[in-house]
Amino acid sequence: MTAPDRQRDGGPFTAGAMCPHCHVCDVHPMRVPNPAAPRIVQPSDGTVHQVLRFGGGVVREWVDPDVYDRWDERPFDVVRTCTGCGYEFGQT
């Protein structure tokens, strides 16, 4: 899992919510977020990857991000688990 994982944001808290992953609307069960910061399990090695244009030139380049053991739950007030697909998402 890489950070930041912005797809986990389920928006403001409501009793019923729509899963941002599978779009099931339901009263998804919730739990308290983990207050600890996620740990890096595989640090980035700093290798630069490039997409080259035919005939030369760089179209895009990136460095692989650090890999974390889980997503960061600290910005959220509750974490919900989708009843349809099991996806976890946070709400404030």
N, C-alpha and C positions, 0 to 999 in steps of 0.2 A: 504494500500500500504506500502510495506516495503522498506527500503533503505539499501544499494544502489541498484538501479534498473539498472543494466548494460545492459539489453536488449533494453534500449531506445537509445543506440548509433547507429545512422544510418551511421556513417563513415564521411568522408570528404564531404564538400558541392559540389553538382553538380546540374545542372539545372533539369535534370530528375533523379529520384531516385527509388530504389526498397524498398518497405516497409519491415522492418525486421520481421514483424508479419505475413502478409498474402502473401508477395512476389509479390504484384502488382507493375508493373513498370509504372510510370506516372510522370507528372510534378505536384507534390503534393503542395497544397497551404501552405504558410509558414507565421509565425508570429514571433515577437520578444520574446525571452525568458523572463520569470518572474525573475527579479533580486533578489527577496527576498528568503531567505532560507525557506525550508519547515518546518512546525511545527509538533511537536510530539503530536498526539491525544491520543495515548494509549502507555504509557511507558511499557517497559518490566518488568515483575514482578520478574525476576531472577530465575524462576523455571527451573531446569535442567531436560531435558527429556532424557531417555536412551533407546537404543535398546539392549536387552540382548540376548546373544547366548544361545541356548538350552544347558543346562548343566552348565550354569554359564559363567560369563565374559561379559564385555561390548563391543558391536560391534561398537556403535556410540553414541555420546551424543551431545546435543545442547541446547542452551538457546533461547527462542523466541525473535526475534528482536523487537525494538521499531516500532510502526505503525505511519506512517506520513500521513498528509492530502493530499499530492500530491507528485509527483516525483520531484527531484532536477533538474531544468533546467539551473542553473547557468553555468555549464561548456560548454554550447553550444552557437553558434553564431545565429542559427535559430532553430525554432521548426516547424516541418512539420506535417500536418494531412493527413493521407492516404485517398485517394479518394475512395478506395475500402471498407475498414473496419472501418475507423475513428480513427485508432490507431495513437497516437502522438509519434514522435521520433525526437531526436535532431541531428543536423549536425554542424560540426565545420568548 
